[in-house]
Every structure is written in structure tokens, then in C-alpha cells.
Amino acid sequence: MSIARRLLAPLAGLVLSLAGGSWTGSAAAAVCAPETGSYRVEVEIDMPPVSIRHDLNRAELGQLAFHGPSNRVLGVTASSLSAATSTHYRHRPIQGEGLCLWVDRIEVTLRYEALDIYIASEFARGSCQYRAILSHENKHAAVARAHIDDHVESIRSALTSLTIPKPRAPRLVQSVAVSQAQIQSAIEALLDPVIERLRKNMAAAQQRVDSREEYRRVETQCATW
């Protein structure tokens, strides 16, 4: 069975629900013998092709940008990152005791809903200014991909937590549906700090691309602006 949910809000503390609900005590957990098979965490990166847009002027781009006055914004790279999980469970009934439940596999998908480069419409396509701005914005697009790659192992590491029952250590439960909901909450609580750290690190890296030195480099590419 698979449950998929977006990671949209902090979920710290939800892991505490594992202490109650349909979970049994630690002594009863011994009823569940280890299962065959291995636990896997698969991370997929879904990144669309970069789209180049030329339909907004400087003033309009100023409303999209987080830095600089609107009359100085020549280009903007806009992206929207989301994370989703799909958790695959297995269970085995125990006569008179309940069910042994474990997670077989967790799939995490990091997805850019969009990755758009905007170049101010005041600059003609193919002009020196257009090419210089595009070269700079392509650096932002490269950062967007590189920082996701850098956090893949952190995601896998977070999901090795003992709060997730695995084939070698199933958990005895009374309700599959309730227990799966609890496990899903625990998974999201484990992932949320990693995703938040990814976003913060990426924002910092994007700010480094917009250094004074880089702006001077772009300006010197063309005789006039």
C-alpha cells in the first residue's frame, strides 16, 4: 500500500504519536519476527527543462525579484520546489495478537514545478545584453540543480530512523490504517528539517551568485546598457 503526501508545513513533534495509538508495548514487539527483504529509500529528482521567458519588462521583473530596485532588475530566475513521499507497507497477521507491520520502501520525489528564466523585454533576443543576462541567470539554474543533488544523502540518512519499522524489525499493531498514518507523520517530521535546510542553503547559494563581482562581470560584457 502506498501513501503520498506533500511536505508543506513543519511537522516537528508528530513522531511522539508513535508512543501511543495502535502501537503495542516494547515487550509485545517481540511477537513480530524479522522478515526477509531489505528496506530501501529511493530519491528521485524531477527537474523540468529551463524555460526562457521574454515577456516581462524591468518594472514587472522587479515585482518578481527579491533584490535590487525594479529599474535595475534585468533578469530573474524563478523556481518552485516541492517534496512528496510515497511509502510502501507490508504486513502479516499474527493469530490473536494483531498484525506485524513494516515499511518496505519509501520513495521521495523532489520536484521543481517550474524553472523559469526571465530576461527583461527591453533587451532584444540575441543582443549582447540578452546573452550576458542569460549567462548570469543560467548560473542560478545550475545552483538549483546542484543543491538538490547535495542533499540526497541527507534525505536517505534521515529516513534510517528507528521510528520507521523495517523488515528486520516489524512492529505489532492493531490497526493498519491508524498505524500507517502515524508512520507517515513520523516520516514527514524526519524529512521536514532536511527539506527546510535544503531551501535555506539554496537561497544562500543563490545570493552568492548575485555578488557585486558577478554584476560587474555582466556589465562589462556589453558596451551599453
Secondary structure, DSSP 4 states (H G I P E B T S, - for coil): -EEEEE--S--TTGGGGGGSTTB--TTGGGGSPPPSS--EEEEEEE-PPPEEE----HHHHHHH-SSS-GGG--EEEEEEEEEEEEEEEEEEEETTTEEEEEEEEEEEEEEEEEEEEEE-TTSPTTSHHHHHHHHHHHHHHHHHHHHHHHTHHHHHHHTT-TTS-BTTB-EEES-HHHHHHHHHHHHHHHHHHHHHHHHHHHHHHHHHHT-HHHHHHHHTTSS--
